[in-house]
């Protein structure tokens, strides 16, 4: 085996409470270099709710939208044209 210190830290033995975890840094909300908006960014830009974004998607009124996995992305150039028409 080993010394007493190694035996006290053996797996399964109580070692006391863990120190609090460091908070994870939040990702930046706005990515100016990306040619696409997220649903959150589009909702903030248009000053409408997420529910309204999804309702517009379902009705087919937003052009230039596509899915990445389960998340929607919106082409900035197509949206600028769509906003100008509205």
Buried (B, 14 or more C-beta within 10 A) or exposed (E): EEEEEEEEEEEEEEEEEEEEEEEEEEEEEEEEEEEBBBBEBBBEBBEEEEEEBBEBBEEEEBEBBEEEEEEBBBBBEBBEEBEEEE
